[in-house]
Structure formats: structure tokens, C-alpha cells
Amino acid sequence: MFNISLSMQELQTYVFRQLDHFFPDGRLSPRDPRIDEAFQDALDRAEYCFRHVALRSYHREGVTFLSHLHSDQYTMFLWFLSNSIWRRLEDAELASKLFYLNKALNGVACMYDAAMPDIFLVVHGGGIVLGKALYDDFFVCYQGCTVGAINGVYPVLGKGVAMAPQSAIIGGCRVGDHVTIGNQALLRNDDLQPGAVYYRNTEDGKHMSRQVDKPWAQSFFNVPIPRKEKGG
């Protein structure tokens, strides 16, 4: 069961009015019935994702909830919608407008054809760049995070990877399950074993890592995050 702050039709009208406002090129037509299907698909995907989130604002009276006025929820919904439009309609122009809208409203740059997982969480938004890495479920990122490539090579992330504000994972990194990247830490062309906390020492600026029993990401989700003992 999924409650939303607007009906599906009202939400669709709301999104298209925003698109018309930001991109008044007269080329937007919401009449294609496949758009209704894409909206429903995006809502179904958002419901599945939000169902696993432990934060109280994602549930009301025991029911998973989406508010169009909750910026993090709307950020993730817009990404699901852009991806559903791309997958179902192969409409690069509409998907691009939804990507651009998300960037303009929420400061989140995540392309419509990125391989985001079924379950992930954006917290606070703003200045986030999520490139076309290989992500896994229970991914969490805060404001100012970057996941990007070096010479076309992107990171591979395990389950339950959490990125604190202003952190970055760049290039050919293999990041294991249950890894936490600390504030302002930069992981570049390097690997981290499962269960590591990777952080930047505030005194000398050096990067260090240590093992922990419970990943930070677990605090954001209401089901146990599985972990492989080896890999990335």
C-alpha cells in the first residue's frame, strides 16, 4: 500500500507544469498513454524503495508515503520517473528534461540511464553527482557527494555503501558491502574491503580506514543489509 500527497493525475499535472515552466519550448505532450504507464511504474518503484527506508517521514500511520513537498522523496521519484520514461518510451528528450528538472530543483545530477539500484536514499541533496557506476541496493549519499569516472572507468559499489557529506568515489574503485565513506574523504582508483570505514584525518588530512561491525547505512533501512565476506 502506498499513499501519496497528490493523486497520480494531480502529480502528473504538477510535474508537467514544472517542465513547462523550466523548458517552455512547446514540445511537451503528456497525451501519450505510455506516459501514464511510466508514471505508475515510477510510483511502484518509489513505493518499493521507500518501503525499506527507516526514516519516519517515509511512512504515515504504518503506510509508505510520498510527499511532493519532501525534497529528498521528490528527488528520488523524479529519477525513477526519468528512468521509467527512458526505459518504456525511449524518449531521450523528455527523460533529459526530467534529469534537468531534478538538477535545477534539487541539485542532484543523476542521468536517466544511470544504473541506480532498486533501494537507495538521497539525504539533503544539493551538489550531488551520481555517475554511471555499478551500484547495489541500500546505497546512501548526502549533500556534496560525487561518484564518477577516471578515463571512462567507474567504481563498482557493494550493498550498503554510505557516503557522508562532501565525499567522493572516483575511478576504478571496488568498494565492498557495508562500507562507509567519511566526510570529505576521497577514494580514487582504490579498493575497500567489506565493513570498512574510510575517512580523512582532520589533523593531518591523511586518509585512513578501519573495520566496524555495523555499517552506517543500516541505520537508514528497516531490513538487514546482506553482506558478502569478500569482494566489492
Beta strands, then each sheet from edge to edge (+ up, - down):
strand 1: 2-4
strand 2: 59-60
strand 3: 63-66
strand 4: 108-109
strand 5: 120-123
strand 6: 128-130
strand 7: 139-142
strand 8: 146-148
strand 9: 156-157
strand 10: 162-163
strand 11: 168-170
strand 12: 174-175
strand 13: 180-181
strand 14: 186-188
strand 15: 196-200
strand 16: 207-211
sheet 1: 1+ 3+ 2-
sheet 2: 4+ 6+ 8+ 11+ 14+
sheet 3: 5+ 7+ 10+ 13+ 15+ 16-
sheet 4: 9+ 12+
end
